[in-house]
Amino acid sequence: MDKRSLGILLGAAAMLATSGLTWADASSSAVNSAAPAPAPAPAMSTENAPPLMYGLDQVKTGDTSVGQNLQSAGIEIGGYGDLGYTKDFGNSNPIPGRTFTSEVHNNLTLNAIDLYIAKTINLRGTQIHQQGVVVGGKIDILYGYNGDFIHSNGLNFYHGWNNNIQTHPLYQFDLQQMYVDAGFALGNNAAMLLRFGKFDSPMGYERINPTKNAFYSHSFAFGNLTPYTQTGLLAKVVMGQDLSFWAGITRGWNQTFRDNNTGIDALVGAGLVVNDNLHAKLNISVGPQDNGTNNPNRVVVEPIITYVPPILNNALSITSDTVFYYDGAGNTVNGQDNGAFDEALYQTYRYNRFISYNFREEYAYFGTGIAEGLGNQGSDVGADFDQVGETSNALNLAELTVGISLTPFPDSPMLRTLVIRPELREDLADHAVLSGGKHYQTTFGIDAVYSF
């Protein structure tokens, strides 16, 4: 499939995503008017319903409610807000080596307000096997400081894509996701999902959505060694409850209606639930990602392993996220090291419903060619390093982050999703490229995240 064809198909997907067909149940057209009316959907559970859907459940429409009607159609409306503050004790602005929080030293920042509408397909549920085919999808729009960093190529309405790190204006809109899903039953214990459009990349342990992360700040790997989003076709197959596979072709990392080259990339992966205490996942990405060249390819292999030790009432979880990265094009200078490596370890101990303790230890190596290329395509690590020192050498980086997740109102239907995350972080580098031209920097960060 060439790039133009993929762009045309994506446009068609956008039209479908905004039509009633995308969100309607796949079997609804087969229901005739003579059939008995279905029973009203049960009221939403206070424990499980997101706050916005819970609120819509209070808006009555005769014998039902707006929330129940959406629930009956399988549609969910939700989002989140994230407000944060970061203090660099070296008083550097921007803060070198940070993704999303580089420009927000000593300022209260609206990181993001996100709103989505989705019909999610549960490949391990009963509906897909009862109906055979189920259609869904998602549209996800973000506004805030983070918007500028995640713009994909062709969806940056503010300035050139290679200048994603130039925050003008400070707060920006971004069409983060827009895709159509189709789910198919493959047998008693198997099902397949086809996803077409723009979607959050399955690569990377940390996500754009802060409600999926333990920390306010991000790892060095996030946004530098893995993509934010990808645009194309992705297929996922689940085999029972324990095994899943996925494969797809996309326009490349953070590319949508435009592309920085004429090639496509391949993405494959697998997930395995060994038991209740051990989960493993593997992502592999192969394809040309550098500006103006299709050869050689960038190859990334990322195993992610999560272990819950059978101690402390299973309240402790340990995750290893390892990234092996090689970009054959690199900085296009002969003889440079175009490899990178990152190992991040995460530990979360959920003490009770109100508080969790979080720890992250990370080591990152950026070869000479990769270090010089940092800061392009939405990544801001290298650009910030350029403010305080040279990136013409290979870089060894490390960081230790200690944080707490506070949930003040776990029993409130409308406030139970509010999480406050203070953290203290220490970064180290083997070159004087950190705050104030030093080998180290210390920062304090705190944000409030509310999902609705």
Sequence and secondary structure as in RCSB ss.txt:
>XXXX:A:sequence
MDKRSLGILLGAAAMLATSGLTWADASSSAVNSAAPAPAPAPAMSTENAPPLMYGLDQVKTGDTSVGQNLQSAGI
EIGGYGDLGYTKDFGNSNPIPGRTFTSEVHNNLTLNAIDLYIAKTINLRGTQIHQQGVVVGGKIDILYGYNGDFI
HSNGLNFYHGWNNNIQTHPLYQFDLQQMYVDAGFALGNNAAMLLRFGKFDSPMGYERINPTKNAFYSHSFAFGNL
TPYTQTGLLAKVVMGQDLSFWAGITRGWNQTFRDNNTGIDALVGAGLVVNDNLHAKLNISVGPQDNGTNNPNRVV
VEPIITYVPPILNNALSITSDTVFYYDGAGNTVNGQDNGAFDEALYQTYRYNRFISYNFREEYAYFGTGIAEGLG
NQGSDVGADFDQVGETSNALNLAELTVGISLTPFPDSPMLRTLVIRPELREDLADHAVLSGGKHYQTTFGIDAVY
SF
>XXXX:A:secstr
  HHHHHHHHHHHHHHHTSHHHHS TTGGG  TTS          TTTS HHHHHHHTSEETTEEHHHHHHHTT 
EEEEEEEEEEEEETT  SS TT SS TT BTSEEEEEEEEEEEE   TTSSHHHHHSEEEEEEEEEEEEGGGGTT
  BT  SSS GGGTTS SSSSEEEEEEEEEEEEEE SSSEEEEEEEEEEE S  SS SSGGG S SS  SSTTTT
S SEEEEEEEEEEETTTEEEEEEEEEEETBSSS SSS  EEEEEEEEEEETTEEEEEEEEEE  STT   S EEE
EEEEEEE  S GGGTEEEEEEEEEEEESSTTS TT   EEEEEEEEEEEE SSSEEEEEEEEEEEE HHHHHHTT
 TT  HHHHHHHHS  SS EEEEEEEEEEEE S TT TTTTTEEEEEEEEEEEESSS BTTTBSEEEEEEEEEEE
E 
